[in-house]
Amino acid sequence: MKNEKAQLQEENLIDIAEIQYKLIETSEYLVNNKLIVNSNEGNLLNELKNCLKEYIGFYFSVAFINFSGLQLLLDSFKDLEERNIKGRIITSTYLNFTEPKALERIKSLII
């Protein structure tokens, strides 16, 4: 009889044959989930900006927010404000990576 740990490991094994190969989508618009990598073909910042131009709302869930990263999206956020588009940003305080200056800047955008 197998011990419990070995039995759990066996039950949780993934059959590699069941994993389907998925191509990276290169369509202009984000319709389905896709992997975005920074390369000559595009990057995350441009994808975010393009998506924000089209959407009627947004949700960001990020591990942390730093001021320099936020600065890159301020024009897009201003455009959203002008179009009266609402969104939410969820972040954490894990290891204190989120910069208070960035949170203060976001707060100033919504007041």
N, C-alpha and C positions, 0 to 999 in steps of 0.2 A: 504494500500500500504506500502510495506517495505521501510525502509530508504535505501539509497545507500550503506552504510557501511555493513548493515546486508545482503543485496543482494550480495555484493562482497564476503563476508565471505562464504555464502552458495554456490556460484559458485566455489569457490576455495577449497572446502572440498574434501578430498580424500576418496574414498570408500575403506575401509580396505580390503574388500573381493577381490578387484582387485589386491592387492599386493601379488605377488607370493613368496613363501618361496624359498630362494636360499641357497643351501649348500655352505660352504667354499670349494673351490677347493683345492685339496691336490696334484695335479699332480706335477711332478718334474719341468716341464717347464712352464713358464708364457705364455700361449697362449691366454687366455681370461682375462678379468678383474677379480680380486679376492681380497678378504679381507685378508690382512696379519696382523697377530697379533703376538706379541712376546710371545712365549710359549715354552714348551718343544719340540714341533713338528717343530719349526722353528722361524725365526725372520726376520725383515725387512732387516737388514744388510746382512745376508746370501742370501736372495732373490735378493737384488741389485747386489751383487757380482756375483751370478750365472747368472743373466740376462746379465750383462756386458760382461761376457765371451762369450756369444753367439751372441750378436747383432752386426750389422754393423754400428750402429749409436745410439745416445741416446739424449733424452731431459729430463731434470729435471726441474720441476717447484716447488720451495720450498719457504716457508714463510721466512726463514732466513737460514744463513749458519754460523756455529761456527767452530772455528779452530779444536777443539777436535773431532767433528763429521767428518770433512773433513779428518783428519788424518787416520780415519778408512778406507777410500776409496782410499788413495794415491797409494797403490800397484795396485789396479784395474785400476786406471787412467794411471799409468805407462805402464801397459799391453796394454791398449787401444792405447796409444801413439806408442808403438812398432809395433802394428798391423795397424797403420795409420788410426784409427777409430776416426771420428770426432763426436762431440756432442755439445750441448748447455745447459747452466744452467741459468735458469731465477729465480731471487730472488727479494726481496724488501728491502727497508730501513725502513719499518714500525717499529716504536718505537725503532729504532736503535739497533735491536737485531742482525743483521748481523754484524759480526766482521770484521773490515778492514784487520786484519792479515790473515783471511781466504781468502778474496778476493785477497790479494797480493800473497798468495800461489797459488791460481788458476791461476792468471796472469803469475806467473813464470813457470807454467806447459805448457803454450801455446806459450811461447817465445822461 
